[in-house]
Amino acid sequence: MKIDSLNTLLEEEIKDIYDFEKRLVRAIPKMAKAASSEELRSALTEHLEATKNQVNRIEQIFQLLGSSPKAKTCAGMKGILEEGEETMQMDVANQSLLDVSIIGAAQRVEHYEMAAYNAVRAMAEQLGKQEIVDLLQENWDEEHEADERLAEICEAILSGMEGEEVEDEGEPSARPARRSGGATS
């Protein structure tokens, strides 16, 4: 397809987002099932419901654009989810390590989604499509909230592991210093 206008580009990007949100509706339950932390499982399950709502908002955007909902394969998210599958198959020494790696995979998903939403929101703003901007902002806000919750859960799990001996090839591992300020970017 030839992209000959910002409207056309916006619609193509929305097709990409539609694909990755639908993929996530199928992937999140697998992540939740693999998690051992009840808090992580709960966060993932709650975000699954948000993701289903995000799919509905994207379908509303298609209506506002005057087109039918249609997905375009999102190779980026497909790759991120494949890595997430590999994460869940890792041979880990304990469940806390698996939970931390699941969180890392989930946060990569959230960051990819937030970047996509930022770009399409800017396009919609440029086109003066405020209803679409508002729907995209709502989805971005939910992704950001999920990312922050995952970061908090990760910190709690890592704090609980501080007393555990975590070694790599016989050498004690060093944790990087925590950032001050508590803000995530």
Beta strands, then each sheet from edge to edge (+ up, - down):
strand 1: 167-168
strand 2: 171-172
sheet 1: 1+ 2-
end
